Amino acid sequence: MVDSRYILTLYPLNNKVKEKVCVKNMQLSDSIREIKGIGEKSEKLFAKLGISTVEELLFFYPREYEIVENIRPINEVKEGHIVVVSGTLGSKPRLQYVRNLKIVSTFLRDASGQLEVTWFNMPFIMKTLRMGTRYIMRGRVINKNGRYRLQQPKLLSEEEYHKLLKKLQPVYPLTAGLTNHAVSKAVGSALKEVDLTGDYLPLEMRKKYNLILRKQAVHAIHFPKDKEEYMQARRRLVFEEFFFFALALHQMKQGKHQKPSPYEMNTFELPEKLMDRLPFDLTDGQKRAWGDIRQDLTSSVVMNRLIQGDVGSGKTIVAVLALLACVENGHQGAIMVPTEVLAEQHLKTFQEYLGPFDIRVDLLVGSMTASQKRRVYEALEMGMTDIVIGTHALIQEKVHYKDLALVVTDEQHRFGVRQREEFSQKGLEPHMLVMSATPIPRTLAIILYGDLDISVIDVMPSDRLPIKNCVVGTSYRPKAYEFIEAQVRQGHQVYIICPMVEESENMEAENVTDYTDTIKGILSPSIRVECLHGKMKAGAKNDIMERFAAGEIDVLVSTTVIEVGINVPNATVMMVENAERFGLAQLHQLRGRVGRGSAQSYCIFMAGNSSRETMERLNILGGSNDGFYVAEQDLKLRGPGDLFGIRQSGELNFALADIYQDAGILKDANEAAAMYTKDDILNLCKKYEGLRKRIMAYTDDIFL
Ligand SMILES: Nc1ncnc2c1ncn2[C@@H]1O[C@H](COP(=O)(O)OP(=O)(O)OP(=O)(O)O)[C@@H](O)[C@H]1O
């Protein structure tokens, strides 16, 4: 029930509510083409960012904000910082052609020193630059071979500089061809045209939880006057995200748990047999998780269970046991994973485990040919496939299951509650098992996975040695390569992670393509080095992964495509280049790719800069292999509301909210959402444009 204090605002007695999102000229649902200055070409570029309506544009939040600071003497600039410097050009600008890049370079001098300045692919800037003239420049300082360099700076007039001084400038995630200026201009125009005066959160709730008006928040998240205003806007919008999520969860929870299951299962001989055949004993955590699942499957209600266990804790075998039980009891099972590479890997693992049993396991992924897919569709519909492993392809319309009784989703945060629902609608009412390696404290897990029961695998297999970590600067590279050589000589394999696929004009960081060439020249010729990245075709990626898993590749240079779930126990070294560019949770996931067998494993975090903040953050990983501890310490270090904190990746997909940083807001939003009934929600949706869509992002249960 909604608290009676809220009802007053939700349903005013006089019924003359003016709160509806009435609009000046533009509707939230309008195409962005309605915005001045957006033509066909920009429309296509925005579409690449997933933006086609005004609403999507307004909810496309800046990635970070830059503050234009006072002009700094050149000898005080720091690596990695964005600075404003002023001085005279000390040399005639030079244009060079390096591979496919056009590089303009010169020097800027002030009374304290001089700084090299470069621009990529902007040869026209030569016309603006005159030796001996004074300029104000704003750009990032990078370290190029031990020397500072101002990279790709913007030239500011005196007037522009004073106008921007101390202001927060939004920085949006971009796509090639679309500038930050173009996005912020479009947002600015849209904000002028759309009237957002209504607010779907009632006054009492806003007061209780200290939330500013929605209209104010949407303006301020894009163009905050100062940090204070940004923090208020963020609080309001994060609350909203959690609130809608929690509304959906509460409704699902009410509907779900009592549902009787058509799939009561009562024989578990095959899982027992499989356990007897395993080359290892299950850990206590695995035994407990399996025990919980067994009990759920035997009971008369639908299972909705989360198995939470740190990277490498052995969640897969638990899923195999559950699916095997499902098949033994005469039904079909499915397991859905985020990537094709992972699906292929699971297929092999399942075939190995289930080889001795007469069970048909099939693969269904997007890159299969139409006729291959058709064959699997038929087998699924006829009931010939017992277990299917796949990606999103498993929930395509064309797929019909004969008797789907259990669905396992891996890394649920990649799919969201909504997709889980879609899957559940494929079968009658299949049991659901969700695997997650996200280290969420139990109190939060209870809210976030509100509709699920939770089993925690809290111990690692006993044959594991703790991973040895080190955090080092780039000068350590030669030593690292020697170490890698030695490990390969002992028959082990190595991952090297770089943040980028290829060289970029905007970012100074290692890229997979060049790095692979370079280390091929450094390591002994007998060492087999290959590269892997997301721009490769699915087939090529699978081929590389298969060869790595088969031990035919010694060193794999990869982007973070490797991050989720890959299991090659013979790999013992993980080296991460530019480790400072990744969130700690992501680094922990990456590290989880080693230490998966009984051999000693090592993780080398190589920092591209050695600033105090970078080292402090990375040393958290250096000091512990425990995902929960890492998440907790990261939060402490960033502190709530850290404006420029690197966003965590790999958690639940919220646009702005961060489950660690915003844990307090999550609890508030959950408390508020608990007071809403289904009717309250339906009424709200009638009143406010766009609201239904936002709630439906999590579930459409409410609207059925
Ligand atoms: N009880 C155990 N004793 C020894 N080894 C085990 C045990 N359970 C699983 N393993 C092995 O540990 C490795 C990691 O297991 P698994 O791939 O299931 O991890 P995971 O929990 O899914 O990790 P991630 O979240 O990183 O995907 C596998 O090689 C698996 O065979």
The ligand as an SDF file (V2000), in Angstrom:
LIG
                    3D

 31 33  0  0  0  0  0  0  0  0999 V2000
   35.6440  -28.4350   -6.0460 N   0  0  0  0  0  0  0  0  0  0  0  0
   36.5520  -28.1860   -6.9640 C   0  0  0  0  0  0  0  0  0  0  0  0
   37.8470  -28.5860   -6.7910 N   0  0  0  0  0  0  0  0  0  0  0  0
   38.7780  -28.3270   -7.7340 C   0  0  0  0  0  0  0  0  0  0  0  0
   38.5390  -27.6880   -8.8900 N   0  0  0  0  0  0  0  0  0  0  0  0
   37.2840  -27.2700   -9.1240 C   0  0  0  0  0  0  0  0  0  0  0  0
   36.2310  -27.5050   -8.1850 C   0  0  0  0  0  0  0  0  0  0  0  0
   35.0910  -26.9740   -8.7020 N   0  0  0  0  0  0  0  0  0  0  0  0
   35.4060  -26.4450   -9.8960 C   0  0  0  0  0  0  0  0  0  0  0  0
   36.7250  -26.6190  -10.1650 N   0  0  0  0  0  0  0  0  0  0  0  0
   37.4640  -26.1600  -11.3410 C   0  0  0  0  0  0  0  0  0  0  0  0
   37.6930  -24.7540  -11.1590 O   0  0  0  0  0  0  0  0  0  0  0  0
   37.7060  -24.0590  -12.3960 C   0  0  0  0  0  0  0  0  0  0  0  0
   36.7950  -22.8600  -12.3300 C   0  0  0  0  0  0  0  0  0  0  0  0
   35.4550  -23.2600  -12.2120 O   0  0  0  0  0  0  0  0  0  0  0  0
   34.2670  -22.5000  -12.9460 P   0  0  0  0  0  0  0  0  0  0  0  0
   34.6340  -22.2570  -14.3630 O   0  0  0  0  0  0  0  0  0  0  0  0
   33.0310  -23.2140  -12.6600 O   0  0  0  0  0  0  0  0  0  0  0  0
   34.3100  -21.1310  -12.1610 O   0  0  0  0  0  0  0  0  0  0  0  0
   33.2000  -20.0030  -12.0480 P   0  0  0  0  0  0  0  0  0  0  0  0
   32.7200  -19.9420  -10.6610 O   0  0  0  0  0  0  0  0  0  0  0  0
   32.1870  -20.1970  -13.1270 O   0  0  0  0  0  0  0  0  0  0  0  0
   34.0710  -18.7320  -12.3220 O   0  0  0  0  0  0  0  0  0  0  0  0
   33.7780  -17.4060  -13.1890 P   0  0  0  0  0  0  0  0  0  0  0  0
   32.8470  -16.5790  -12.3840 O   0  0  0  0  0  0  0  0  0  0  0  0
   35.1100  -16.8120  -13.3090 O   0  0  0  0  0  0  0  0  0  0  0  0
   33.2190  -17.8590  -14.4770 O   0  0  0  0  0  0  0  0  0  0  0  0
   37.3040  -25.0700  -13.4480 C   0  0  0  0  0  0  0  0  0  0  0  0
   38.4640  -25.5020  -14.1240 O   0  0  0  0  0  0  0  0  0  0  0  0
   36.6850  -26.2100  -12.6450 C   0  0  0  0  0  0  0  0  0  0  0  0
   36.8740  -27.4600  -13.2720 O   0  0  0  0  0  0  0  0  0  0  0  0
  1  2  1  0
  2  3  1  0
  2  7  2  0
  3  4  2  0
  4  5  1  0
  5  6  2  0
  6  7  1  0
  6 10  1  0
  7  8  1  0
  8  9  2  0
  9 10  1  0
 10 11  1  0
 11 12  1  0
 11 30  1  0
 12 13  1  0
 13 14  1  0
 13 28  1  0
 14 15  1  0
 15 16  1  0
 16 17  2  0
 16 18  1  0
 16 19  1  0
 19 20  1  0
 20 21  2  0
 20 22  1  0
 20 23  1  0
 23 24  1  0
 24 25  2  0
 24 26  1  0
 24 27  1  0
 28 29  1  0
 28 30  1  0
 30 31  1  0
M  END
$$$$
